[in-house]
Amino acid sequence: MVVLSRMFIAIVLLFASTLAFANSPININTADEQMLITLSGVGPAKAKAIVAYRDEHGAFKSVDELANVKGIGEKTVEHNRENMIVEEQKTK
């Protein structure tokens, strides 16, 4: 019974954290793969491709530039437009 209670709590916490991310736009210049997969139509492979593109080409200048990533089309960008932002990374 204790194991089931802990599993239930873990599932509730995971669900709550997903909802918190869903309500906040994702900065595609700083998001890691785990954050990127919360976007509609973006799974682990596409999230990895986004990070690789960003590492190779530098920060995105606009959300539209995301369509340049292999596997990410304009439909995916349009569907997620309200959930993404582009902000510069803060330097130390």
Summary of the structure (lengths in Angstrom):
residues: 92
radius of gyration: 15.4
end to end distance: 48.2
largest distance: 51.2
contacts: 220
relative contact order: 0.17
helix: 61%
strand: 4%
